[in-house]
Amino acid sequence: MSMRAAEYKTTSRKPSKPPIVCALVLLTMLGVGSAGCSLFDKTPDKTPAVDPNIPPANTRTGLLAFLQNQLVDPVGVRDAYITEPALQPIGTEPRYFVCVRYNAKDGYGQYTGSRDYIAIYFNAKLTQYVPAPADPCRSAAYQRFPELEALKKPAPK
């Protein structure tokens, strides 16, 4: 072993603190620094409150666009009916909803029979479209929905 190698071994320095301790100290300092800035920021939240029960407009047009893409075969829908928007409790919260009844074709081109669906709106936007439970749609006043019966296949993209 040469003299330089012996000197190198004796003069090599070990780090005084493990790197992980330094990293933790740095992260702590950054966290405290950013928390301190937020303590002094007293600007009010500028996001307006959302009214969940704004009456939906143009429900027929919106549902037609939705169903044209949702139905397996939108051509030849039979016995289509729709209700006017109503505000009633859905679960625990009042929401606007529309009931829709129709007889559509399945993937084999066979009619499935008349079924009821409920379109639930939040802030005037369609947020849920599910098979209707009996309660809200049972006593609803249905009207003919000929626009649904006249649907065509969506244009290819």
C-alpha positions in Angstrom: 0.0 0.0 0.0 1.5 3.3 -0.9 1.7 6.3 1.3 -0.9 8.2 -0.6 -3.5 5.4 -0.2 -2.8 5.3 3.6 -3.2 9.1 3.7 -6.4 9.0 1.8 -8.0 6.4 4.1 -7.1 8.4 7.2 -8.2 11.7 5.8 -11.6 10.6 4.3 -14.4 12.3 6.1 -17.6 10.8 7.2 -20.7 13.0 6.9 -21.6 14.5 10.2 -25.4 13.9 9.7 -27.1 11.2 7.7 -28.6 12.5 4.5 -32.1 11.5 5.6 -32.0 13.7 8.6 -31.0 16.7 6.4 -33.9 15.9 4.1 -36.4 15.7 6.9 -35.2 19.1 8.3 -35.5 20.7 4.9 -39.0 19.3 4.4 -40.0 20.5 7.8 -38.7 24.0 7.1 -40.5 24.1 3.8 -43.8 23.0 5.4 -43.6 25.5 8.2 -42.7 28.3 5.7 -45.6 27.6 3.4 -48.0 27.2 6.4 -46.9 30.5 7.7 -47.8 32.2 4.4 -51.3 30.8 4.5 -51.9 32.0 8.0 -51.7 35.6 6.8 -53.8 35.1 3.6 -57.2 36.3 4.8 -58.9 36.8 1.4 -62.4 35.3 1.3 -63.2 32.4 -0.9 -64.4 33.8 -4.2 -66.1 30.6 -5.3 -69.9 31.3 -5.3 -72.1 28.8 -3.6 -73.8 26.4 -6.1 -77.6 26.2 -6.0 -78.3 22.5 -6.6 -82.0 23.1 -7.4 -81.9 25.4 -10.4 -84.8 24.2 -12.7 -83.4 22.5 -15.8 -84.2 24.2 -19.2 -84.7 22.3 -22.5 -84.9 18.9 -20.8 -86.3 17.3 -24.0 -83.4 18.5 -26.1 -80.8 17.5 -23.6 -82.3 14.1 -23.0 -82.5 13.5 -26.8 -78.8 14.2 -27.2 -78.0 12.0 -24.2 -80.2 9.1 -25.3 -79.0 9.2 -28.9 -75.6 8.2 -27.6 -76.8 5.9 -24.8 -79.3 3.7 -26.5 -78.0 0.6 -28.1 -80.2 1.3 -31.1 -81.8 4.7 -31.0 -83.8 4.1 -34.2 -87.4 2.9 -33.8 -88.0 3.7 -30.2 -91.7 3.1 -29.4 -94.2 4.4 -26.9 -92.0 7.3 -25.7 -93.3 9.5 -22.8 -91.8 12.2 -20.6 -92.8 14.2 -17.6 -92.3 17.9 -16.8 -89.4 18.7 -14.4 -90.5 18.3 -10.8 -88.7 19.1 -7.5 -89.1 16.4 -4.9 -86.9 14.6 -2.5 -84.6 12.1 -4.2 -83.0 10.2 -1.3 -82.4 12.7 1.4 -82.1 15.9 -0.8 -84.7 17.7 -3.0 -83.7 17.5 -6.7 -85.3 18.3 -10.0 -86.0 15.2 -12.0 -87.8 14.1 -15.2 -89.3 10.6 -15.7 -88.9 9.0 -19.1 -90.7 5.9 -20.4 -90.0 4.1 -23.7 -89.6 0.8 -25.4 -86.2 0.5 -27.1 -84.3 -2.2 -28.9 -81.6 -4.3 -27.4 -78.3 -5.3 -29.0 -80.1 -8.1 -31.0 -82.7 -5.7 -32.5 -85.5 -7.0 -30.2 -87.7 -4.6 -28.2 -87.2 -4.9 -24.5 -90.6 -3.7 -23.3 -91.6 -0.4 -21.9 -89.3 0.8 -19.1 -89.2 3.8 -16.8 -86.1 5.9 -16.2 -85.4 8.9 -14.1 -83.1 11.8 -15.1 -81.9 13.6 -12.0 -80.5 17.2 -12.3 -78.1 19.1 -10.1 -77.6 22.8 -10.8 -79.7 22.4 -14.0 -77.4 19.8 -15.4 -78.2 16.1 -16.0 -76.1 14.2 -13.5 -77.8 10.8 -13.2 -79.9 8.7 -15.6 -81.0 5.4 -13.9 -83.9 3.0 -13.9 -86.7 4.7 -12.1 -87.8 3.7 -8.6 -91.6 3.4 -8.3 -92.2 6.3 -6.0 -91.4 9.5 -7.9 -92.5 8.3 -11.3 -95.7 6.3 -10.4 -97.9 9.4 -10.0 -96.2 11.6 -12.6 -98.2 13.0 -15.5 -96.6 11.6 -18.6 -96.8 13.3 -22.0 -96.0 11.9 -25.4 -92.4 12.3 -26.4 -92.5 12.0 -30.3 -89.0 13.5 -30.6 -87.5 10.4 -29.0 -89.5 8.1 -31.3 -88.0 10.0 -34.3 -84.3 9.6 -33.2 -81.8 8.6 -35.8 -78.4 6.9 -35.4 -75.7 9.4 -34.3 -73.3 10.5 -37.1 -70.0 8.6 -37.1 -67.1 10.5 -35.7 
